[in-house]
Structure formats: C-alpha cells, structure tokens
Amino acid sequence: MKTRPLCCLGQLLIFGVVLAAQTPGPCFGVSGTTLANWPQFHSDPCHTGYNASEIILSQATVGNLAPDWVYSTDAAISSAAVVNGIVYVGSFDNNVYALNASTGAKLWSYTSFSVESSPAVANGVVYFGSWDGNVYALNASTGAKLWSYTTGNEVRSSPTVADGVVYIGSEDGHFYALNALIGAKLWSYTTGGGLYSTPAVANGVVYFGSLDGIIYALNASTGARLWSYYTGLRGLVPSSPAVANGAVYVGSEDQNVYALNALTGAKLWSYTTGSGVWSSPAIANGVVYVGSFDHNVYALNALTGTKLWSYTTGNAVQSSPAVANGVVYVGSNDGNIYALNASTGAELWSYSLGNSGVWSSPAVVNGMVYASSLNYILYAFHLPGE
C-alpha cells in the first residue's frame, strides 16, 4: 500500500438520525443561510463543505471556468478562507497571506514557521496553527499579531471558530479550546495520538479524529468526553468530520467512511473504499461526497451509505470536496481539479494545476473557485465576463 506523506496532511487537509432531508442546523451548509464568505476549512463549523447560496456557478456554466489570477509562494499552500473580498492562505514558506480576492494582489503577509493549517476568519481575526507549535490570532485587515498560544508540538490541524472559542488540535496529542479574544486556554483534552484532523462543532459538541484511531465527541464548553469511537488497528483518523442531520461523517486510514450517531457515537453505517480515506467528507442534499487513496471520488447516500456513484481520477484523492449548486469540486494527486455533476458524477470541467498533486480543498464562493496545488501556486477561477 502506498505510504502516506504525513508532513502535508493538513492541506487536504482539513441527535437521533433523520437524514432524508436537509433540516435546519447551526451551520451555513445545513441551514441554507446566505454564504457570501467561506470563512474556514470546509466553509462552516459543521464542515459540511457546502455553499447552498452559490448561483453564479452551476452545472450549465461551470464548464466555462477559466483562470482569473494566480499567486505564487515559495512552498505548498493550504486550503483557502475567503471573507469580505480577501483570500487567506497559509504556506510552507513560513507565511500566512492575505490577498485581494478579485485581483490576487497581496495585502499583507505574516511570518511564523511552516503553515500547513488552513486559516479561519471570525469577527475580523485570522486564526491558524504553525509548525513552531503556536496557534496565532492576527488582525484580518492588517496582519498585526493579536496573540499566540504555545502548544507542545507542531500544529497542523486547522482551527474551527464557534461561539467565541477557537478549537484546534496539536501534534502533542492534545486538543485545545482557546478564548478567541485573548488566546487564554479554556480547557484541553489528551488523546493517544497526534491531531491533524480539523474539529467540527455543532449543537454544543466538538468532534475530531486522532492518529490513535479514535473519533472523539467532547462537550464544547467543558471538554468532557461524551463518547468515542475506535476505528481499528489501521484506523488512523486524519480526516476531518462533517456533521449534518444528526450524524457525524468521517474517513479513516482503515479504508472506510463512517456515519456515526452524533449523540451516542453508535455506528449507523460504514462504506469500504479501496484504500485509506484522508479526504474530509462534504454533505449536501442527503449525499456524502468524499475522496479516497484508491483514486476515486465517491457519492454515498447519507442515510444508508449506499454508493450512488464514483468518479475515477488519475491518482489518489486527498483533497476534500466542496459542493455548490449541484456541482462537486475536488482536487486529485494527478494534478487536476475537477467539477463533477453532484447527481451523476459526470465530469463537467477539469483543469490541470501542473505536475503536482492537489491536496487542498477548493473554496467556492461568489462565483469564484480558489484552489492550490503542490506547485506552490494559488489559482482563482471565474466565468469570463462575470
């Protein structure tokens, strides 16, 4: 089996069950609240990866996508956050960048150490983790440092911000809840492995996976463990959970995609792919979309786990899909980004980002698609004339 390159994982990197329809919930992708921004990894605290408000890009128009601008750094680039006309990304060249979302012009950069963590933006503050072991908070307009918190090892996990709290894991095996305003530690929880998974937060519960093979659910206010689910001896969990309609969806190195009851952790179903699943699932309209190292993108019925379709790319799919207006966007280690029909899996559009893999998760917002590859370039795509 192919050895997984753990060093860059964060680029991918990141209630009783009623799944037949999208019911109201605390996150943009579930509630359908207008999503003019893509503020953190997989768009919302629940990590649905779903923009229900995108109307410019569609199955009919996405085939016309073309590069609008590119921005080059000196190393690999994280998944993007897009807020109020600004794109925020981290890079292994030790910087976090703020770029004009329309032109790609650099507004500011901040230097720490390698930044694999995807930035999260909330209330005018940019949060991210660094390989120097710190979690940082910067002024989103100027890049000025507001605070930092030191963990015991590299921070590759991407932060999730909800209700004034920054939730993030560290390779030191601890999961942290930090006051978003001042960076003070509210609580921490110790696991048996490093934490690359980006947490999902929904209805007062925080969910994340660990390299100890366990998926955890903690009380978001106190850090008390509510339940845990062990995926098995080969079940490293670098995938980031998504929460929708009373279920937690997450991939594992044991080749499975799991659906767990969000209240109890009981397994609802699992689907076995042909290789490890580091991709983080996206959830939209009762369907789970996820990639696998077996080169495929899968669409699974969210209620039953039944495969609806699969699409084969030219290499492993570590990228986490994004879904908007009937289109699934996802990268592959074959160097391409794909747009697929969400109902059938048919390819609607693809674009080569070079000879390097696409591990980051696309951001889809305001008629634009932002994606990066391991060739050190961030691409912004749009429809000509828009």
C-alpha positions in Angstrom: 0.0 0.0 0.0 1.2 3.5 -0.8 2.9 5.3 2.2 1.0 8.4 3.2 3.1 11.7 3.3 2.0 12.9 6.8 4.0 16.1 6.5 1.4 17.9 4.5 -1.8 16.3 5.7 -3.5 19.5 6.9 -3.7 20.6 3.3 -6.0 18.3 2.4 -6.1 18.9 4.8 -8.8 19.6 7.0 -29.2 13.8 17.5 -31.4 10.9 16.6 -30.9 10.4 12.9 -33.2 12.0 10.3 -31.2 12.1 7.1 -33.8 12.1 4.3 -33.8 15.9 4.0 -31.6 18.8 5.0 -33.0 20.0 8.3 -32.2 23.4 9.9 -29.0 23.4 11.9 -26.3 25.7 13.3 -24.1 25.8 10.1 -24.4 27.6 6.8 -24.3 24.4 4.7 -27.2 22.9 6.7 -29.4 25.9 7.3 -29.1 27.4 3.9 -28.1 30.8 5.3 -26.6 33.1 2.7 -22.9 32.2 2.4 -21.2 35.3 1.0 -17.9 34.1 2.6 -16.0 30.8 3.0 -14.5 31.6 6.4 -12.8 28.4 7.4 -11.9 24.9 6.3 -14.9 23.3 4.6 -16.9 26.6 4.9 -18.7 26.3 8.3 -18.2 25.0 11.8 -20.0 21.7 10.9 -17.6 21.2 8.0 -20.4 20.5 5.5 -18.2 21.9 2.7 -21.5 23.1 1.1 -22.4 26.5 -0.2 -26.2 26.5 -0.6 -26.2 30.1 -1.9 -24.0 29.8 -4.9 -26.0 30.8 -8.0 -23.4 32.1 -10.5 -21.7 28.7 -11.0 -23.9 25.9 -12.0 -23.9 22.6 -13.9 -24.7 24.6 -17.0 -22.0 27.2 -16.6 -19.1 25.6 -14.8 -17.6 24.2 -18.0 -16.6 27.8 -18.9 -14.5 28.3 -15.8 -11.1 29.9 -16.6 -8.2 31.2 -14.5 -8.7 34.8 -13.3 -5.4 35.2 -11.4 -2.7 33.2 -9.8 -0.4 33.9 -6.8 2.9 32.1 -6.3 4.6 31.4 -3.0 7.8 29.5 -2.3 6.2 26.3 -1.0 3.0 24.4 -0.8 -0.2 26.3 0.1 -3.1 25.4 2.4 -6.8 25.5 1.7 -8.2 29.0 1.5 -10.6 31.0 3.5 -12.4 33.8 1.8 -14.0 36.6 3.8 -15.2 40.1 2.8 -13.2 40.1 -0.5 -10.0 38.8 0.9 -8.4 35.3 0.5 -6.4 34.0 3.4 -3.9 31.1 2.9 -1.0 29.6 4.8 2.2 28.3 3.1 5.1 26.0 3.9 7.3 29.0 3.1 6.5 30.1 6.7 3.9 32.8 5.8 0.2 33.5 6.0 -1.0 35.6 3.1 -4.0 38.0 2.7 -4.8 38.6 -1.0 -7.4 40.7 -2.8 -10.0 38.1 -3.8 -10.7 39.9 -7.1 -7.1 40.6 -8.3 -4.8 38.4 -6.3 -2.8 41.4 -5.1 -1.0 40.8 -1.8 -2.4 42.9 1.0 -0.2 41.6 3.8 1.8 38.6 5.0 2.8 37.3 8.4 5.8 35.2 9.1 5.9 32.4 11.7 7.1 28.9 10.5 5.6 26.4 8.1 1.9 26.9 8.0 0.0 23.8 7.0 -3.1 24.8 8.9 -5.8 26.4 6.9 -6.8 29.8 8.3 -10.1 30.5 9.9 -11.6 34.0 10.0 -14.1 35.3 12.5 -15.0 38.8 13.7 -12.1 40.5 12.0 -9.5 38.0 13.2 -7.4 35.3 11.4 -6.6 32.2 13.3 -4.1 29.5 12.3 -1.6 27.0 13.6 2.1 26.7 12.8 4.8 24.2 12.8 6.5 26.3 15.5 3.9 24.9 17.9 1.8 28.0 18.2 -1.8 29.0 17.5 -1.9 32.6 16.2 -4.5 35.3 16.0 -3.9 38.2 13.6 -5.9 41.3 12.7 -7.6 40.3 9.5 -7.2 43.8 7.9 -3.5 44.5 8.8 -1.9 41.2 9.7 -0.8 42.5 13.1 -0.4 39.8 15.7 -3.0 39.9 18.4 -2.0 36.9 20.4 -0.4 33.4 20.2 -0.7 30.3 22.3 2.1 27.7 22.6 1.3 24.0 22.4 3.7 21.2 22.9 4.4 20.4 19.3 3.6 21.3 15.7 0.1 22.5 14.9 -1.0 21.1 11.6 -4.7 21.0 12.4 -6.9 23.8 11.1 -8.8 25.9 13.7 -12.6 25.9 13.9 -14.1 29.0 15.5 -17.5 28.9 17.1 -19.2 30.9 19.8 -16.1 32.9 20.8 -13.9 29.8 21.1 -11.0 28.6 18.9 -10.9 24.7 18.7 -7.7 23.1 17.4 -5.5 20.0 17.8 -1.8 19.7 18.1 0.7 17.0 17.3 1.4 16.9 21.0 -1.7 14.8 21.3 -3.8 17.5 23.0 -7.0 19.1 21.8 -7.3 22.8 22.8 -10.2 25.2 23.4 -8.9 28.8 23.4 -10.6 32.1 24.1 -10.9 33.7 20.7 -10.4 37.2 22.0 -7.3 36.8 24.2 -6.0 33.3 23.5 -6.3 32.0 27.0 -6.8 28.2 27.4 -10.3 27.3 28.4 -9.6 23.6 28.5 -7.6 20.8 26.8 -8.2 17.1 26.3 -5.5 14.5 25.9 -5.7 11.7 23.2 -3.3 8.9 22.4 -2.0 10.3 19.1 -1.2 13.4 17.1 -4.1 15.6 16.0 -4.2 16.6 12.3 -8.0 16.4 12.0 -9.8 19.7 12.0 -12.7 19.8 14.5 -16.4 20.2 13.6 -18.6 22.0 16.1 -22.4 21.6 16.2 -25.0 22.0 19.0 -22.5 22.3 21.8 -20.4 19.4 20.8 -16.9 19.3 19.2 -15.9 16.3 17.0 -12.5 15.3 15.8 -10.3 12.4 14.8 -6.9 11.4 16.2 -4.0 9.3 14.9 -4.8 7.0 17.8 -7.6 5.7 15.6 -10.4 7.2 17.6 -13.1 9.7 16.8 -14.0 11.9 19.8 -17.0 13.9 20.8 -16.5 16.4 23.6 -18.6 18.9 25.4 -17.7 22.1 23.6 -17.9 24.2 26.8 -16.1 21.9 29.3 -14.1 19.4 27.2 -15.7 16.5 28.9 -15.8 13.4 26.7 -19.3 12.4 25.6 -18.3 9.4 23.5 -15.5 8.0 21.4 -15.5 5.5 18.5 -12.5 3.3 17.7 -11.9 2.6 14.0 -9.4 -0.3 14.5 -5.7 -1.0 14.4 -5.2 0.5 11.0 -7.7 3.3 11.6 -5.7 6.5 11.8 -8.2 9.3 11.6 -6.6 12.3 9.8 -9.9 13.1 8.0 -11.9 15.9 9.5 -15.5 15.1 10.5 -18.6 16.7 9.0 -21.9 17.0 10.9 -25.3 17.1 9.4 -28.8 15.8 10.3 -27.8 14.1 13.5 -24.8 12.2 12.1 -21.0 12.5 12.1 -19.3 11.6 8.8 -15.6 10.9 8.7 -13.0 8.9 6.8 -10.3 6.7 8.2 -7.0 5.1 7.1 -8.7 1.7 7.6 -10.3 2.4 4.1 -13.8 3.2 5.5 -16.1 6.1 5.5 -18.2 6.2 8.8 -21.5 7.6 9.7 -22.0 7.8 13.5 -24.9 8.9 15.6 -23.9 12.4 16.7 -25.4 11.9 20.2 -24.2 8.5 21.1 -21.3 7.6 18.7 -23.2 4.4 17.6 -22.2 3.3 14.1 -25.0 3.9 11.6 -23.1 2.6 8.6 -19.7 2.3 7.0 -18.6 2.2 3.4 -15.4 0.5 2.4 -13.3 2.0 -0.4 -10.2 0.5 -1.9 -7.6 2.4 0.2 -7.2 4.9 3.0 -9.6 7.9 3.3 -7.9 11.1 4.4 -10.3 13.3 2.5 -12.9 15.0 4.6 -16.5 14.4 3.6 -18.8 17.1 2.3 -22.5 16.8 2.9 -25.3 18.3 0.6 -28.9 17.3 0.0 -28.7 13.9 1.7 -25.4 12.9 -0.1 -21.9 12.4 1.3 -19.1 13.2 -1.1 -15.5 12.1 -0.2 -12.3 11.0 -1.9 -10.0 8.0 -1.3 -6.4 7.0 -2.0 -7.9 4.4 -4.4 -8.1 7.4 -6.9 -11.9 7.7 -6.6 -14.4 10.4 -5.6 -17.5 8.8 -4.0 -21.1 9.9 -3.6 -22.9 7.9 -0.9 -26.5 8.0 0.4 -26.2 9.8 3.7 -29.0 7.7 5.2 -27.8 4.3 4.2 -24.2 4.6 3.0 -25.2 3.1 -0.4 -22.9 4.1 -3.2 -24.7 6.4 -5.7 -21.7 6.9 -8.0 -18.0 7.1 -8.1 -15.6 9.0 -10.4 -12.0 7.8 -11.1 -9.2 10.3 -11.3 -5.6 9.6 -12.2 -4.2 9.3 -8.7 -5.1 9.4 -5.0 -7.8 11.9 -3.8 -6.6 13.5 -0.6 -8.5 16.8 -1.4 -11.7 17.4 0.5 -14.7 18.1 -1.8 -16.7 21.3 -1.9 -20.3 21.3 -3.1 -22.3 24.2 -4.6 -25.4 24.5 -6.8 -25.3 20.9 -8.0 -21.5 20.7 -8.6 -18.8 18.9 -6.7 -15.3 20.4 -6.8 -12.3 18.3 -5.8 -8.6 18.0 -6.5 -6.5 14.9 -7.2 -2.9 13.9 -6.9 -3.0 13.7 -10.7 -2.6 17.5 -10.6 -6.1 18.3 -11.7 -9.1 20.0 -10.1 -12.4 18.6 -11.2 -16.0 19.8 -11.3 -18.5 16.9 -11.2 -22.2 16.6 -11.6 -23.4 16.1 -8.0 -26.2 13.8 -9.1 -24.5 11.6 -11.6 -20.7 12.1 -11.1 -20.3 13.1 -14.7 -17.3 15.3 -15.3 -18.4 18.9 -16.2 -14.9 20.6 -16.1 -11.3 19.9 -15.2 -8.2 22.0 -15.1 -4.5 21.0 -14.7 -2.7 22.8 -11.9 0.6 21.4 -13.1 2.5 18.2 -12.4 2.0 18.4 -8.6 -0.9 17.0 -6.6 -3.9 19.0 -5.5 -4.3 18.2 -1.8 -6.0 21.4 -0.7 -9.8 21.7 -0.5 -11.4 24.1 -3.0 -13.3 27.1 -1.7 -16.4 28.0 -3.8 -18.0 31.4 -3.2 -19.4 34.4 -5.1 -18.9 32.7 -8.5 -15.2 32.0 -7.8 -13.3 28.8 -7.1 -10.0 29.0 -5.2 -7.6 26.1 -5.2 -3.9 25.4 -4.8 -1.5 22.6 -5.8 1.9 21.4 -4.6 3.4 23.5 -7.4 3.3 26.5 -4.9 0.5 28.4 -6.8 -2.9 29.5 -5.7 -5.4 29.7 -8.6 -8.6 31.7 -8.7 -11.1 30.6 -11.4 -14.1 32.6 -12.6 -16.6 32.7 -15.5 -15.4 35.1 -18.2 -17.5 38.2 -18.2 -18.6 37.8 -14.5 
